[in-house]
Amino acid sequence: MSSFAVEVENLVDAAKVMETHIAGSFESVHHWIKGATEKENDAFYSGDGQGGRHLYDQVGDEWRVTADFMNRIAVDNAETMRLAAEALREIAQRYREADGQA
């Protein structure tokens, strides 16, 4: 029979890192992308003619598709890390209960 041991506090520490550092980093990426997309009209605007026109329409279209995709990945990954951290905390709690520590 094999034995299995878990350091409960290591699970809790890993959950903190996942939630604060990793999920937080993905949220920062989301905000950077959001900031860039808010300024994208200025980047692709030529300023020529009445009311202006988009000099690089095709590039702008590709940018918007790519930025939207990257933004969804950042948001989804942040949520995944938060859920994983929650799972680690729950696992740690169940080990405490099994050991009579809770």
Backbone as CSV, one residue per row, in Angstrom:
resi,resn,N_x,N_y,N_z,CA_x,CA_y,CA_z,C_x,C_y,C_z
1,MET,0.843,-1.174,0.000,0.000,0.000,0.000,0.893,1.243,0.000
2,SER,0.594,2.178,-0.872,1.397,3.401,-0.932,0.802,4.450,-0.006
3,SER,1.664,5.306,0.473,1.180,6.383,1.341,1.191,7.685,0.561
4,PHE,0.342,8.557,0.983,0.198,9.840,0.302,0.153,10.910,1.367
5,ALA,0.960,11.939,1.198,0.997,13.022,2.179,0.862,14.362,1.467
6,VAL,0.219,15.269,2.142,0.015,16.608,1.592,0.370,17.626,2.661
7,GLU,1.131,18.619,2.272,1.383,19.752,3.153,0.273,20.763,2.894
8,VAL,-0.666,20.823,3.811,-1.857,21.652,3.626,-1.486,23.112,3.402
9,GLU,-0.541,23.606,4.141,-0.172,25.022,3.993,0.440,25.307,2.625
10,ASN,1.098,24.309,2.032,1.610,24.501,0.669,0.467,24.659,-0.329
11,LEU,-0.625,23.929,-0.106,-1.806,24.098,-0.960,-2.375,25.506,-0.819
12,VAL,-2.446,25.976,0.407,-2.970,27.323,0.663,-2.057,28.371,0.035
13,ASP,-0.747,28.188,0.183,0.201,29.129,-0.428,0.091,29.124,-1.949
14,ALA,-0.046,27.942,-2.530,-0.200,27.851,-3.988,-1.470,28.560,-4.437
15,ALA,-2.536,28.423,-3.671,-3.794,29.106,-4.004,-3.616,30.617,-3.981
16,LYS,-2.872,31.113,-2.992,-2.631,32.563,-2.916,-1.859,33.055,-4.132
17,VAL,-0.837,32.307,-4.526,-0.039,32.689,-5.700,-0.901,32.665,-6.956
18,MET,-1.687,31.619,-7.103,-2.542,31.512,-8.290,-3.519,32.679,-8.366
19,GLU,-4.072,33.041,-7.228,-5.097,34.082,-7.228,-4.506,35.478,-7.346
20,THR,-3.491,35.772,-6.549,-2.975,37.142,-6.543,-2.011,37.418,-7.685
21,HIS,-1.092,36.531,-7.924,-0.072,36.802,-8.935,-0.502,36.394,-10.342
22,ILE,-0.926,35.156,-10.494,-1.231,34.672,-11.845,-2.535,35.274,-12.359
23,ALA,-3.617,35.137,-11.594,-4.893,35.727,-12.031,-4.759,37.238,-12.143
24,GLY,-4.042,37.847,-11.206,-3.823,39.291,-11.258,-3.067,39.719,-12.503
25,SER,-2.105,38.914,-12.920,-1.362,39.226,-14.147,-2.261,39.148,-15.371
26,PHE,-3.116,38.139,-15.416,-4.056,38.041,-16.538,-5.020,39.227,-16.552
27,GLU,-5.433,39.678,-15.368,-6.312,40.851,-15.306,-5.587,42.097,-15.790
28,SER,-4.305,42.212,-15.470,-3.515,43.343,-15.969,-3.438,43.316,-17.490
29,VAL,-3.218,42.137,-18.051,-3.180,42.002,-19.511,-4.515,42.443,-20.102
30,HIS,-5.606,42.018,-19.481,-6.941,42.423,-19.942,-7.059,43.948,-19.973
31,HIS,-6.603,44.622,-18.924,-6.693,46.089,-18.864,-5.774,46.753,-19.888
32,TRP,-4.597,46.181,-20.125,-3.694,46.739,-21.144,-4.322,46.628,-22.529
33,ILE,-4.900,45.475,-22.811,-5.545,45.292,-24.116,-6.735,46.232,-24.250
34,LYS,-7.515,46.336,-23.199,-8.676,47.236,-23.223,-8.231,48.669,-23.483
35,GLY,-7.157,49.094,-22.827,-6.629,50.438,-23.052,-6.156,50.639,-24.477
36,ALA,-5.523,49.621,-25.030,-5.043,49.720,-26.415,-6.202,49.778,-27.393
37,THR,-7.242,48.999,-27.147,-8.375,49.007,-28.073,-9.150,50.313,-27.994
38,GLU,-9.127,50.973,-26.844,-9.792,52.272,-26.733,-9.072,53.334,-27.556
39,LYS,-7.785,53.133,-27.785,-6.991,54.095,-28.552,-6.810,53.680,-30.008
40,GLU,-7.325,52.507,-30.393,-7.051,51.986,-31.729,-7.597,52.860,-32.834
41,ASN,-8.698,53.550,-32.613,-9.217,54.415,-33.672,-8.207,55.492,-34.042
42,ASP,-7.523,56.038,-33.065,-6.495,57.044,-33.343,-5.335,56.442,-34.129
43,ALA,-5.029,55.191,-33.874,-3.897,54.548,-34.546,-4.168,54.321,-36.028
44,PHE,-5.403,54.029,-36.381,-5.726,53.708,-37.769,-6.392,54.862,-38.510
45,TYR,-6.547,55.988,-37.861,-7.190,57.159,-38.452,-6.149,57.992,-39.184
46,SER,-6.426,58.313,-40.436,-5.434,59.062,-41.217,-5.598,60.564,-41.068
47,GLY,-6.811,61.003,-40.757,-7.055,62.434,-40.630,-7.243,63.141,-41.955
48,ASP,-7.211,62.419,-43.055,-7.367,63.014,-44.383,-8.840,63.207,-44.715
49,GLY,-9.126,64.262,-45.395,-10.455,64.465,-45.960,-11.508,64.838,-44.943
50,GLN,-12.710,65.058,-45.468,-13.842,65.463,-44.648,-14.231,64.331,-43.692
51,GLY,-14.172,64.569,-42.415,-14.535,63.567,-41.428,-13.490,62.491,-41.221
52,GLY,-12.424,62.560,-41.961,-11.348,61.579,-41.820,-11.713,60.244,-42.424
53,ARG,-10.734,59.417,-42.618,-10.954,58.068,-43.135,-9.904,57.157,-42.511
54,HIS,-10.158,55.919,-42.580,-9.201,54.948,-42.051,-8.234,54.561,-43.158
55,LEU,-7.001,54.933,-42.970,-5.969,54.651,-43.957,-5.658,53.153,-44.023
56,TYR,-5.732,52.513,-42.883,-5.372,51.098,-42.798,-6.565,50.278,-42.305
57,ASP,-7.657,50.315,-43.042,-8.871,49.612,-42.622,-8.637,48.129,-42.374
58,GLN,-7.948,47.471,-43.284,-7.749,46.032,-43.147,-6.906,45.708,-41.916
59,VAL,-5.870,46.495,-41.685,-5.033,46.284,-40.497,-5.859,46.518,-39.238
60,GLY,-6.676,47.561,-39.265,-7.537,47.843,-38.117,-8.505,46.709,-37.836
61,ASP,-9.078,46.148,-38.895,-9.995,45.018,-38.720,-9.281,43.824,-38.090
62,GLU,-8.103,43.519,-38.595,-7.333,42.390,-38.045,-6.935,42.652,-36.596
63,TRP,-6.568,43.897,-36.301,-6.205,44.263,-34.928,-7.374,44.020,-33.989
64,ARG,-8.569,44.456,-34.377,-9.732,44.299,-33.509,-10.044,42.822,-33.246
65,VAL,-9.966,41.996,-34.272,-10.217,40.558,-34.099,-9.176,39.949,-33.162
66,THR,-7.916,40.287,-33.395,-6.827,39.746,-32.571,-6.920,40.238,-31.137
67,ALA,-7.173,41.524,-30.952,-7.277,42.091,-29.604,-8.449,41.477,-28.848
68,ASP,-9.572,41.283,-29.523,-10.733,40.669,-28.881,-10.412,39.246,-28.440
69,PHE,-9.734,38.497,-29.297,-9.348,37.127,-28.967,-8.403,37.100,-27.761
70,MET,-7.383,37.951,-27.779,-6.414,38.004,-26.677,-7.102,38.431,-25.383
71,ASN,-8.037,39.351,-25.484,-8.756,39.816,-24.308,-9.587,38.685,-23.698
72,ARG,-10.275,37.923,-24.540,-11.064,36.795,-24.035,-10.172,35.756,-23.362
73,ILE,-9.003,35.508,-23.941,-8.067,34.558,-23.330,-7.639,35.051,-21.948
74,ALA,-7.305,36.323,-21.831,-6.868,36.879,-20.547,-7.974,36.777,-19.499
75,VAL,-9.184,37.152,-19.870,-10.312,37.093,-18.931,-10.600,35.645,-18.527
76,ASP,-10.637,34.749,-19.507,-10.908,33.337,-19.211,-9.825,32.727,-18.326
77,ASN,-8.567,33.037,-18.609,-7.474,32.474,-17.808,-7.472,33.025,-16.389
78,ALA,-7.810,34.293,-16.223,-7.912,34.855,-14.872,-8.981,34.106,-14.082
79,GLU,-10.121,33.877,-14.699,-11.198,33.142,-14.031,-10.784,31.704,-13.736
80,THR,-10.096,31.061,-14.656,-9.627,29.692,-14.442,-8.677,29.628,-13.250
81,MET,-7.776,30.587,-13.131,-6.838,30.604,-12.006,-7.567,30.832,-10.691
82,ARG,-8.580,31.688,-10.698,-9.364,31.913,-9.478,-10.109,30.633,-9.066
83,LEU,-10.671,29.944,-10.034,-11.370,28.690,-9.730,-10.399,27.617,-9.242
84,ALA,-9.218,27.550,-9.837,-8.208,26.583,-9.395,-7.751,26.894,-7.972
85,ALA,-7.583,28.172,-7.662,-7.197,28.571,-6.307,-8.285,28.184,-5.308
86,GLU,-9.521,28.402,-5.694,-10.642,28.015,-4.834,-10.643,26.503,-4.598
87,ALA,-10.362,25.742,-5.634,-10.306,24.282,-5.502,-9.185,23.859,-4.553
88,LEU,-8.024,24.494,-4.660,-6.915,24.160,-3.755,-7.273,24.464,-2.305
89,ARG,-7.938,25.597,-2.077,-8.353,25.921,-0.704,-9.362,24.894,-0.180
90,GLU,-10.262,24.465,-1.038,-11.247,23.450,-0.637,-10.561,22.117,-0.334
91,ILE,-9.601,21.738,-1.149,-8.845,20.504,-0.900,-8.111,20.599,0.434
92,ALA,-7.480,21.737,0.683,-6.767,21.934,1.951,-7.732,21.816,3.129
93,GLN,-8.902,22.417,2.994,-9.895,22.353,4.071,-10.345,20.913,4.319
94,ARG,-10.536,20.164,3.271,-10.966,18.766,3.437,-9.877,17.916,4.091
95,TYR,-8.623,18.201,3.773,-7.534,17.495,4.457,-7.509,17.864,5.936
96,ARG,-7.733,19.140,6.243,-7.775,19.550,7.658,-8.888,18.799,8.391
97,GLU,-10.056,18.746,7.758,-11.188,18.049,8.378,-10.882,16.568,8.572
98,ALA,-10.265,15.946,7.577,-9.928,14.522,7.671,-8.912,14.258,8.776
99,ASP,-8.035,15.234,9.016,-7.020,15.092,10.062,-7.502,15.600,11.410
100,GLY,-8.752,16.051,11.483,-9.297,16.566,12.736,-8.765,17.932,13.106
101,GLN,-8.273,18.685,12.132,-7.716,20.018,12.396,-8.744,21.133,12.220
102,ALA,-9.892,20.807,11.670,-10.873,21.864,11.395,-12.045,21.795,12.340
